[in-house]
Amino acid sequence: MKSVLRAAGPVFIIGIALIAINLLLAFLAPWISAYDPIASNSDAALQGPTAAHWLGTDMYGRDVLSRTLNGGRYALLVTFLATTIAVAAGALLGCLVAFLNNWIDDVVMRVVDAILSVPTILALLVVVAVFGSGMWVIVLAVVVVYTPAVTRVVRGAARSVSSLDYVTAAKARGEHAGPIVVREILPNVLDVVLVEYAMRASWVVLLISSLSFLGFGANPPAPDWGLMVAENRTALTVVPLATLGPIVALATFVIGLHLTADGLGKKLGVDRAMTGVQ
Amino acid sequence: MSIDASVSGPVQAPAPAGAAVSVENLSISYAAGNALVPVVRDVSFSIAAGRTFGLVGESGSGKSTVARTLLAQLRAGSKVIGGTVRVGTQEVFALPPAELRALRGGTVALVAQNAGQALTPSMRIGAQVHEALTSHGMSASRSQVLLALDQVRLPNVKDMARRYPHELSGGQQQRVSIAMAIAARPDVLVLDEPTTALDVVTQAAVLRLIKDLCHELQTATLIVSHDLGVVSGMADDVAVMRNGRILENQPTAALFGSPQAEYTRELLRDVPKLKTRGAGAGRPVPESGDPSLNEVLVDCKDVTISYNPSGPPAVDSVNLQIHRGETLAVVGESGSGKSTLAWTLAGLRGATSGSLRVEGGGSGRTGGDLGEPVSKRSLELRRMVQLIFQNADTSLNPRRTVAAAIKRPLRLFGTVPRSQEKARVEELLTEVGLPASFGKRLPSQLSGGQRQRVGIARALAAGPDLIIADEITTALDVSVQADILELLSGLQRTHGLSTLFISHDLAVVADVADRVVVMKNGRMVEVGPVDAVLAGPNHPYSASLLASVIEPGDLDLPSAPAEEQTWKDDPEGGWEEPGNGHRIRKWKDA
C-alpha cells in the first residue's frame, strides 16, 4: 500500500488527503462541533470571528464553523450514493454493450444520446418539482442523468478490450456474457472506471450543492453548504466568512477529487507505458 | 531509369574513408524508476557506402534501439550514456533541430516494420510520396511522383497514386513506404524488420526490390531482423546481438559457415530448416503406422464460409479430414482463409454451408457438428476443441493469475472435482515445463514463451481431442519457438491429441506436421503427407511458397517471384493424385 501511494506521485497524495480530511470532518462533525448547528442565538447574530465562534455567526446567530462542519454530511452522502450507483451501473452497462456489439448496443447508445441531450440541472429540477426533494429522489435522479455519460466512456474503453484474445478465448469456451463481462472485461477497464468515479463525484457534489442553493435540495434550517451560501450571500459584506466557509470546504473537496483523478489517470497511464517497454 | 538526373537536394559532404555510418562504443540506458537499465552496451560497427549490414538478435537484444540511433531517435526515457553515432561526417546526437530534420528522411531514411501504420490513412498515396519529396527540397512534379512509385515496381502507378493506403495490400504498402524512404536519395537506409508483417512470397519480392535499389543507389543499408534467413540473404556483414552487446561481427558467409559465438550456434541450431532436412527428419511416425489409416476425428465436407454474402467466400468448398493423433498443418498467405477455417472449427463463427462433423469415438461420446457456433454447441463438444492463440500477450487476462486462467476451464467443463482443482493446475503447469509456483504470477511477470506455455496449459485443462494452434510461434524468438514446438509435439504424443496447426512458415510446418494442406484464396490447392509435398511435384502456388523460403546461409535472395498469379484452376476441376494421399488441384497456365 505504501509503495502504491509513493508510486502514485504527490498530486495523487494531495488529492486523497483533501478528500480524506473533508470526509473525516463531515463524519466526525456531530462530535467535534462546539455548537448545535441549527440552534439560533439572537444575541450573537452576525458576529465576526471570535474566540467563541472561530468563523463567526450568521444572521440567526448560528455558529458558522459548526454549520460548515455539518454542512457536508448531506451533500457528501448523496454524492457517494449517486456516484457509486451511477458509475457501477454505467460501467456494467458499458462493458456489456461493448461486448455484445449488436443491435442492443445500438439501441442503448441511442437512448444514451437522448438522455445526454437533456440539460442536467433542468432535468433534476423537473424531477424534484414532480416527486419532491426526498434524498432518494435526488439520488435516483442523479443516477439517471449520469449513468449514460459513464456508459459511453466505459463502452469506448471496453470495446478495445473485448476484441482481445482472452475475451475470444472465453467466448470459445462457451462462457456467457455475464461472466465474460465481470471476469474478463471489467477488471481491465477498472482504471477508466476509477478515474471516471472521481470526475463524476466532483460534478455530482457541485450539482447537489447547486440544487440546495436553488432551494431544491436540503431544507432550512438544516446545515448544508449550498444552502448556507444561499442564506448568507445577502450578508456577504457583513460576515464574509459565513459564505466563504462552505465555499472553501466545497472547493477543497472538488479540487481533491480532480487531483486524485489526475494522479490516478497519470499513474495508470504511465504504468501501462512501462509494461509496454519491458 | 534516370534517377540521378532528378537529384536536386542538398548534397552531403562525402563520408571519410568510405564509411557512411560509423557507430563507436555506443551505450544506451533506460531509466526505470531511479535505476538505469542498460539496453545497449559498447556497440561499434561501421557501414561503407553501397554495403549492407545486418543486425540479428532476439527481442529485447537492443537491435532496434541501435538502428533507430542512426536517425537520432531514442525511446522516451532512454539516453545515450557514451559513444558516438556518425552519419557521414555528422555526429547525429549533436545536431541542432533544423539539421536533424534534414538528416531524417534526407540523409537517413527508415522503412519500418508495419507499413500500414507508417502511411497516413487519410492521404492519397501520390500526395504522401509528393510530401516525402518536397519536404527535402526536391522538386516533385507529377511525373516524378509516378517515377518514384514505378521505381518500386508498383503496377499501374497512375491508379496507385490516387488510392488511399487501405486500398493497397500489405506488400504494396511496404513498397510505397520504400518509395518514400528512397525518394530523397538517402545515403543511409535503415530497415527495421521490413518484411516481418509480410507473407513469404511478398517478403521475397520486397527484399529483392530493396536489395536491387540499394545496389543501384549505392546506399549504406542497415537491416534489423529476428529472421536469420532474411539477414543472410540481404547483408554483406552480420552482427549478432544479445543483451545489448554485439557478440560477433563477421562477413555473412563466415558467420553462417563458421559461427564463433556459442549463442550464434544455438540460434542457428534452433532455426527450423527446410532445404537441408533429410527425408522423414521431422516428426517420428506414430507407432500405429500410417496416420491416414487412423480413425477420423473431424471430417469437413464442402465447407464454405462467407463474411459477406455478395463477396467471394473466405473459405471455399474445403474438404479435409483430421485423424486422431495427427498434426495437420494448414499453410497459406494472409487472406488465404486458413484462420477463418480455424475459427469456425473453434466455434467463433458459423459455417455458411457444408458439414464439419466431429466423431466422439468410444466411451459413449456422441461427437457433433462443428458447423454450429459455440453458443449452440454442447458442453462436451466445446470441451473437445480448444484454441491456442498466436499472441500469448493478449490471450491471457492481465488481471488474473496464471492459476485462475487455467482453473477456469477446469471449473467450466467439470474436468476434475473442485477439491482437486488446485492440484490439477500444478500438475498442468509442471506438464508444460513451468514451476508450480508460477500459478500465483500475473501474465506480465512472465516472458513471452512462458505465457505461451500457460496458453497451452489452459487448452490442455479442458481435456480436448483437437487443439487448434493458430500461428502460435510467430510472435516468439527462434530458440523459444523451438522449445514450444517440442513441448507441443511431446504433449500431443502423450495425450493422443490431434492438432490443427495454422502457419505461414513452411519450415516450421515441415518439423511438426504429419500432413499439410496448402490454401490459396480460400481454396485448398494441395494436400498430402509433409514429405510428399516437400518432394513434389507441386501445385505452382505451393512451388512458389517453397521457392520463397530464405534460410540462414543463403547468400542471395530467391529470384523475384511472379507478381501475378501464373496459373488458374482447370475449368474441368478435379485433382491429380501422385499417390500416398498426396493430391494436387488441377491447374492451367493463365
Interface residues (C-beta under 8 A of the other chain):
Chain A: L164 D165 Y166 T168 A169 A170 K171 A172 R173 G174 E175 R183 E184 P187 N188 L190 M274 T275 V277 Q278
Chain B: Y30 A32 R75 G77 A346 G347 L348 V374 S375 R377 L379 R382 Q386 L387 F389 Q390 N391 T394 S395 L396 N397 P398 R399 R400 R408 P409 L412 F413 S444 R458 A462
